[in-house]
Amino acid sequence: MFQAFSNTQYRWLWAHTLLNASGRTLEQMSTGWAALEVTDSAFWVGMATGMRGIGMVSFSLVGGVIADRIDRRKLLIFIQGTRMLLGFALGVLFLTDRMELWHLLLGSLIQGLLMPMNLASRNTLTLDLVGREALLNAIAFNMAAFNLMRIISPTAGGLIITAVGTGGVFFMMGASDALGVVFLLLMGKPPRSVRRRESVLANLREGLGFVAHHRPIRSLLTFSFVMETFAFSYHAMLSVIARDVLEVG
């Protein structure tokens, strides 16, 4: 059951995954509440999340190519560090009453651009560390980390909003990402993986061709696209539902 955890470096990566999941959940939560408080508009609450989606879709293919070319641990450190600075910056803007709508929209777009590189580099780094034999076990634990943080982080975030306001959640997000960087540094240098040497366009064509000629992969990607587009859209509107429909704040 704990096959992947026999690898010390994977244990550090999993600890980082916990904090990454926490930061991601807090970012979604704080952005929704902040947009509602700044604009008092359900449309802009949805648009703030939509900007993240635009970043993800527009950069997803490129993100995978980058993860095949750069040291994946260093790439994760860069991503986590950028998210840390973004969280602290938004927290300062909110607590000093200088937060404007464009800050939230830009922050969400940056988060969306980082996410494809984050997912691609984390998944491939997991393979680099545990190998094919323990890969399924490791991916299961990665998903367990995300689902665990979906329970813990919103609960903690709600308490912080009640105590100090939405700005406090941005600082909590930044602190979570900062600790995630520490865990990546403690992980040490991962095993050397094969780096792609073809051009970016050649890699993109190869990936698209692989999807086009492998029906199971094509079906899974189509299913994922439909689920992400329609099944999880309610996440963006939870703050509006809580305040205006349920009237619970």
Disulfide bonds with the S-S distance in Angstrom:
none
